[in-house]
């Protein structure tokens, strides 16, 4: 009950944030003594972050479409890479900078103003600041991985309405330093925000594993552009990452409004009949007779039938999205044991010393995903024995093998799936009519609002990255 009440308070604070977007560049939310508790502001930021990563609202999160996990049957604009008509980039930008990063900034100010009583509260205060910093790092990384160069050193200053854009690789380097400081400063013998932390309940040992996982992922992202830094980061991170599905980073949603999973809001509460699983993922899993199909998709006349990507069609002619994803209390995942296992498999394949072989971690990733979705041990064993799945005999290079199975494991996690496709270039995506493979988005264009209100800095950033186009590759995307 305590957690539900906290969640309700957060929902009200979040809605308040949503209704005041015009105040983005003002300081009206700057905390003062006697204002909202730091725990509530932190929880609002945490919830806003996970809501943004897991929702499927066509106006603010189209990553399942870009990853070709889902496709649209009626309004196919976004499946055909139109993200400007609905100003999707603007919505993502505003939610990260205003609803997430600005709330984290306020939470930090409130925590800094707290006067701890005794040594234990002093340690908890340090842990609170570390946790706020960790979510800051995660959020900025997601912005870089979406847009490229972004406002960073001059961001969140209400007195500067036209911040400059910093170089994406430079931001990554600074985020890595900040992340190392967090890892070094966390005290796992004490808590932090307690029940106001809706993910781990203030358990800093769990958050420390998340921090190592984030370092692992950031390090791998640099592999093709800075192999030395990548190897150093990954090998240092490998010792502290997740060791089971019990470590997964997830927000628990509830069956009662407004605490439901945003996917339920988008698909069920709104009565939307436009999204179906894309043939890209369905055909891939059909070819492997993957037992997760019965969870991921509904059957149509005893078969799993994906919608032709970006081509539209009659909703009833294709498999529906699996029932589990239409439940209001489906948890919202932002990092899990399966993806960490596949990250370690890739690291081992690249020759990094991460405590195991590529095959071992590859198998571990498949097992972790299947176990999470309730696949039996017998079916897992049979799947791993298939020549088309087994690491030694599956088709392609290590990148193709790992990317293919990781793509399946990341089903319903659109942003991560799209990012891994950009990094590893597998699996092969379908191409919409009148498009080429080179037209598939590798980034978001900058918001329309930035182009009009921050024109000089927008132009400088666009020139620095090569062009403000959806198929301009980010600094780490070399192949």
C-alpha positions in Angstrom: 0.0 0.0 0.0 2.8 2.4 0.9 4.4 1.8 -2.6 1.0 2.4 -4.3 0.5 5.7 -2.5 4.0 6.8 -3.5 3.3 5.8 -7.1 0.0 7.9 -7.0 1.9 10.9 -5.7 4.4 10.5 -8.5 1.8 10.2 -11.1 0.3 13.5 -10.0 3.7 15.2 -10.0 4.5 13.7 -13.4 1.2 15.0 -14.8 2.0 18.4 -13.4 5.3 18.3 -15.2 3.6 17.3 -18.5 1.1 20.2 -18.3 3.8 22.9 -17.9 6.1 22.3 -20.9 6.2 26.0 -21.6 8.2 26.4 -18.4 11.1 24.3 -19.7 13.5 27.2 -19.7 12.3 28.8 -16.5 13.3 28.2 -12.9 9.8 27.9 -11.4 10.5 24.3 -10.2 13.7 25.2 -8.4 13.4 23.6 -5.0 13.4 25.6 -1.8 13.2 24.7 1.9 9.8 23.3 2.8 9.1 22.2 -0.8 8.3 18.7 -2.1 10.5 16.0 -0.5 13.5 14.9 -2.4 12.2 11.3 -2.4 9.1 12.3 -4.2 10.9 14.3 -6.8 13.4 11.5 -7.4 10.7 8.9 -7.7 8.9 11.2 -10.3 12.1 11.3 -12.4 12.7 7.6 -12.0 9.1 6.8 -13.1 9.2 9.3 -16.0 12.5 7.8 -17.2 11.1 4.2 -17.3 7.8 5.3 -18.6 9.6 6.9 -21.5 11.7 3.9 -22.2 8.9 1.4 -22.2 5.8 3.2 -23.6 4.7 2.8 -27.2 2.8 6.1 -27.7 3.2 7.0 -31.4 3.9 10.6 -30.4 6.9 9.9 -28.2 8.3 6.4 -28.6 8.5 4.7 -32.0 11.5 2.6 -31.3 9.7 -0.8 -31.5 8.8 0.3 -35.1 12.4 1.4 -35.9 13.6 -1.9 -34.5 11.0 -3.7 -36.7 9.6 -5.6 -33.7 6.2 -4.1 -34.5 4.6 -2.5 -37.5 1.5 -0.3 -38.1 -1.5 -1.6 -40.0 -3.4 1.7 -40.6 -1.3 4.8 -40.0 2.1 3.8 -41.3 4.0 7.1 -41.2 6.4 6.2 -38.5 7.1 2.7 -39.9 8.1 4.5 -43.0 10.4 6.7 -41.0 8.4 9.9 -40.8 9.2 11.2 -37.3 8.6 14.9 -38.1 4.8 15.0 -38.7 4.0 14.2 -35.1 7.2 15.9 -33.8 8.4 12.7 -32.2 11.9 14.0 -31.7 10.6 17.1 -29.9 8.6 14.9 -27.5 11.6 12.7 -26.7 13.8 15.7 -26.2 11.4 17.5 -23.9 10.7 14.4 -21.8 14.4 13.7 -21.2 15.5 17.2 -20.5 12.4 18.4 -18.7 10.6 15.5 -17.1 13.6 13.5 -16.3 16.9 15.5 -16.1 15.3 18.6 -14.7 13.5 16.6 -12.0 16.9 14.9 -11.2 18.5 18.3 -10.9 15.8 19.4 -8.4 16.1 16.1 -6.5 19.8 16.7 -6.2 19.3 20.2 -4.9 16.9 19.0 -2.3 19.2 16.2 -1.1 22.1 18.6 -0.9 20.0 20.8 1.4 19.2 17.9 3.8 21.0 17.8 7.1 21.7 14.2 8.1 21.6 13.1 11.7 24.3 10.7 12.4 26.8 8.7 10.3 24.2 6.4 8.8 22.1 9.2 7.4 25.2 10.9 6.1 26.0 7.7 4.1 22.4 7.5 2.9 22.7 11.1 1.6 25.8 10.2 -0.3 24.1 7.2 -1.8 21.1 9.3 -2.8 23.3 11.6 -4.7 25.1 8.7 -6.3 21.7 7.3 -7.5 20.6 10.6 -8.9 23.9 10.9 -10.7 23.6 7.3 -12.1 20.2 8.1 -13.6 21.6 11.4 -15.0 24.4 9.4 -16.7 21.9 6.9 -18.1 19.6 9.6 -19.4 22.4 11.6 -21.2 23.7 8.4 -22.7 20.3 7.7 -24.2 20.1 11.2 -25.6 23.5 10.9 -27.2 22.5 7.5 -28.6 19.4 9.0 -30.1 20.6 12.3 -31.5 24.4 12.5 -31.5 25.7 15.9 -30.3 23.4 17.4 -27.7 23.3 20.2 -25.1 25.3 18.9 -22.2 27.7 21.3 -20.4 25.2 24.2 -20.8 22.0 22.2 -20.4 19.4 22.7 -17.7 20.4 26.3 -17.1 17.2 28.4 -17.0 19.2 31.5 -17.7 20.6 30.1 -20.9 17.8 29.4 -23.4 20.2 28.7 -26.3 22.7 26.1 -25.0 25.5 25.0 -27.2 25.7 21.3 -28.4 28.7 19.3 -27.1 30.5 16.7 -29.1 29.0 13.3 -28.6 32.3 11.4 -28.1 33.4 14.0 -25.6 30.2 13.6 -23.7 30.7 9.8 -23.6 34.1 10.2 -22.2 32.8 12.5 -19.5 29.9 10.2 -18.7 32.4 7.4 -18.3 34.4 9.4 -15.7 31.2 10.3 -13.8 30.2 6.7 -13.8 33.5 5.6 -12.4 33.0 8.1 -9.6 29.6 6.7 -8.8 30.9 3.2 -8.7 33.7 4.2 -6.4 31.4 6.2 -4.1 28.4 3.8 -3.6 28.2 2.3 -0.1 26.3 -1.0 -0.3 26.0 -1.3 3.5 23.5 1.5 3.5 20.3 2.4 1.7 19.2 5.5 -0.1 15.6 6.5 -1.0 14.0 3.5 0.5 10.5 2.7 -0.8 10.6 5.9 -2.9 13.0 4.1 -5.2 10.4 2.1 -7.1 12.9 -0.1 -8.8 15.2 -1.6 -6.1 13.7 -0.1 -3.0 16.9 1.8 -2.2 19.1 -1.4 -2.4 22.4 0.1 -3.5 24.0 -3.3 -4.1 21.5 -3.8 -6.9 22.1 -0.3 -8.3 25.9 -0.9 -8.2 25.3 -3.9 -10.5 23.3 -1.7 -12.8 26.2 0.8 -12.8 28.6 -1.9 -13.8 26.1 -3.0 -16.5 25.9 0.5 -17.8 29.7 0.8 -17.9 29.8 -2.6 -19.8 27.3 -1.3 -22.4 29.0 2.1 -22.8 32.3 0.4 -23.2 31.0 -2.0 -25.9 29.4 0.9 -27.7 32.9 2.4 -28.2 34.4 -0.9 -29.5 34.6 0.1 -33.2 35.7 3.7 -32.6 38.1 3.4 -29.6 39.0 -0.3 -29.0 41.5 0.5 -26.3 39.1 2.5 -24.1 36.4 -0.1 -24.9 38.5 -3.0 -23.7 39.5 -1.2 -20.5 36.0 -0.2 -19.6 34.5 -3.6 -20.4 37.0 -5.7 -18.5 36.7 -3.4 -15.5 32.9 -3.7 -15.6 32.5 -7.4 -16.1 33.3 -8.3 -12.5 30.3 -6.5 -11.1 27.4 -7.0 -13.5 24.1 -9.0 -13.1 24.3 -12.6 -12.2 20.7 -13.7 -12.6 17.2 -12.4 -13.6 16.7 -11.3 -10.0 19.0 -8.4 -10.7 16.9 -7.1 -13.6 16.2 -3.3 -13.5 12.5 -3.0 -13.7 9.6 -0.8 -12.5 6.6 -2.7 -11.1 3.4 -1.4 -12.5 -0.1 -2.1 -11.1 -3.5 -3.0 -12.4 -5.1 0.2 -11.2 -5.0 3.5 -13.1 -2.8 5.6 -13.1 -0.1 3.1 -12.1 -0.4 0.8 -15.1 2.2 0.0 -17.7 2.1 2.6 -20.4 1.8 -0.1 -23.1 -1.5 -1.1 -21.6 -2.6 2.5 -21.8 -1.5 2.8 -25.4 -3.0 -0.6 -26.6 -5.9 -1.4 -24.4 -7.2 1.6 -22.6 -7.1 3.7 -25.8 -8.6 0.8 -27.8 -5.8 1.1 -30.4 -5.9 -1.6 -33.2 -3.0 -0.5 -35.2 0.1 -2.4 -33.9 1.0 -6.0 -34.8 4.3 -7.9 -34.6 6.4 -7.2 -37.7 7.3 -10.0 -40.1 11.0 -9.2 -39.5 10.9 -10.7 -36.0 8.1 -13.2 -36.6 9.7 -14.8 -39.6 13.1 -15.0 -37.9 11.6 -16.8 -34.9 9.5 -19.0 -37.1 12.6 -20.2 -38.9 14.1 -21.1 -35.6 10.9 -22.6 -34.2 11.5 -20.4 -31.2 9.4 -21.4 -28.2 9.0 -17.8 -27.1 6.7 -17.2 -30.0 3.7 -18.4 -27.9 4.5 -15.6 -25.5 5.5 -12.8 -27.9 2.7 -13.3 -30.4 -0.9 -14.5 -30.7 -1.7 -17.3 -33.2 -3.7 -16.8 -36.4 -5.3 -20.1 -37.6 -2.6 -22.0 -35.7 0.3 -20.0 -37.1 2.4 -17.0 -36.2 1.9 -14.4 -38.9 3.8 -11.1 -38.9 2.6 -7.9 -40.6 4.7 -6.9 -43.6 6.8 -4.1 -42.2 5.6 -0.6 -43.1 3.1 -1.9 -45.7 -0.1 -1.7 -43.6 -3.0 -4.1 -44.0 -6.0 -5.4 -42.1 -5.3 -5.8 -38.4 -7.2 -9.1 -38.3 -4.9 -10.7 -41.0 -1.9 -10.9 -38.7 -0.9 -12.2 -35.3 -1.7 -10.0 -32.4 0.8 -8.8 -29.9 1.2 -11.4 -27.1 -1.3 -11.2 -24.3 1.4 -10.7 -21.6 2.3 -7.3 -23.2 -1.3 -6.2 -22.9 -1.5 -6.6 -19.2 -1.6 -3.4 -17.1 0.9 -4.8 -14.5 3.6 -5.9 -16.9 6.9 -4.7 -15.4 8.9 -2.1 -17.2 12.4 -3.4 -18.0 15.3 -1.1 -18.8 18.2 -3.6 -18.3 18.2 -7.4 -17.8 20.5 -10.4 -17.3 19.9 -11.7 -20.8 21.3 -8.5 -22.6 24.2 -8.3 -20.1 25.0 -12.0 -21.0 25.0 -11.2 -24.7 27.2 -8.1 -24.1 29.7 -10.4 -22.3 29.5 -12.9 -25.2 30.4 -10.1 -27.7 33.2 -8.9 -25.4 34.7 -12.4 -25.2 34.4 -12.7 -29.0 36.3 -9.5 -29.4 39.1 -11.0 -27.3 38.4 -9.1 -24.0 39.0 -10.9 -20.7 35.6 -11.1 -19.1 35.8 -14.4 -17.3 34.3 -16.8 -19.9 34.0 -17.7 -23.5 31.7 -16.2 -26.1 29.8 -19.5 -26.4 29.2 -19.7 -22.6 27.8 -16.2 -22.4 25.8 -16.7 -25.6 24.1 -19.8 -24.1 23.6 -17.9 -20.8 21.9 -15.1 -22.6 19.4 -17.4 -24.4 18.7 -19.3 -21.2 18.2 -16.1 -19.2 15.7 -14.8 -21.8 13.8 -18.0 -22.1 13.6 -18.5 -18.3 12.3 -15.0 -17.9 9.4 -15.7 -20.3 8.6 -19.0 -18.7 10.1 -21.4 -21.3 10.7 -24.9 -19.8 14.2 -26.3 -19.2 13.5 -29.1 -21.7 12.6 -26.6 -24.4 15.6 -24.5 -23.7 17.9 -27.5 -24.0 16.3 -28.5 -27.3 16.6 -25.0 -28.7 20.3 -24.7 -27.8 20.9 -28.0 -29.5 19.6 -26.8 -32.9 22.4 -26.4 -35.5 20.8 -23.0 -36.5 21.1 -21.8 -32.9 24.2 -23.5 -31.4 27.1 -21.0 -31.3 29.5 -23.4 -33.1 27.2 -24.0 -36.0 24.8 -21.0 -36.3 25.2 -18.9 -39.5 27.6 -16.0 -39.8 30.2 -14.2 -37.8 30.2 -13.7 -34.1 28.4 -10.5 -34.6 25.6 -12.1 -36.6 25.2 -15.0 -34.2 25.1 -12.8 -31.1 23.1 -10.0 -32.7 20.4 -12.4 -33.9 19.8 -14.0 -30.5 20.1 -10.7 -28.7 17.6 -9.2 -31.1 15.0 -11.9 -30.1 15.8 -11.5 -26.4 15.3 -7.7 -26.6 11.7 -8.1 -27.9 9.5 -5.4 -26.5 12.5 -3.2 -25.8 12.6 -1.1 -28.8 15.3 1.4 -28.1 17.8 -1.2 -27.0 16.9 -3.4 -30.0 17.3 -0.5 -32.5 20.7 0.4 -30.9 22.0 -3.1 -31.1 21.0 -3.3 -34.8 22.9 0.0 -35.4 26.0 -1.4 -33.5 26.1 -4.9 -34.9 24.2 -4.5 -38.2 22.2 -7.7 -37.7 19.6 -9.1 -38.2 18.9 -7.9 -41.7 15.9 -5.6 -41.7 13.1 -5.4 -44.2 13.0 -2.3 -46.4 9.8 -0.3 -46.9 8.5 0.4 -50.4 10.3 3.3 -52.1 13.2 3.1 -49.6 16.6 1.6 -49.6 18.5 0.0 -46.8 20.6 3.1 -46.4 17.3 5.0 -45.6 16.7 3.1 -42.3 17.1 5.6 -39.5 20.4 5.5 -37.5 19.5 8.5 -35.4 16.7 11.0 -34.7 16.8 14.4 -36.4 16.9 17.3 -34.0 13.6 18.7 -32.7 11.8 21.3 -34.8 11.8 23.5 -31.8 15.6 23.5 -31.7 15.8 24.4 -35.3 13.6 27.5 -34.8 14.5 28.6 -31.3 18.2 27.6 -31.1 19.1 27.9 -34.7 22.7 28.9 -34.6 23.7 26.1 -32.2 21.5 23.7 -34.2 23.3 24.5 -37.4 26.7 24.1 -35.7 25.7 20.7 -34.3 24.3 19.6 -37.7 27.5 20.5 -39.5 29.6 18.8 -36.8 27.8 15.4 -37.2 27.7 15.6 -41.0 24.0 16.5 -41.5 20.8 16.6 -39.5 19.4 13.6 -41.2 17.8 10.3 -39.9 20.4 8.2 -41.7 23.5 10.2 -40.5 25.5 7.7 -38.4 26.5 8.5 -34.9 30.2 8.6 -33.9 30.3 5.1 -32.7 28.5 3.6 -35.7 31.4 2.8 -38.0 30.0 -0.1 -40.1 
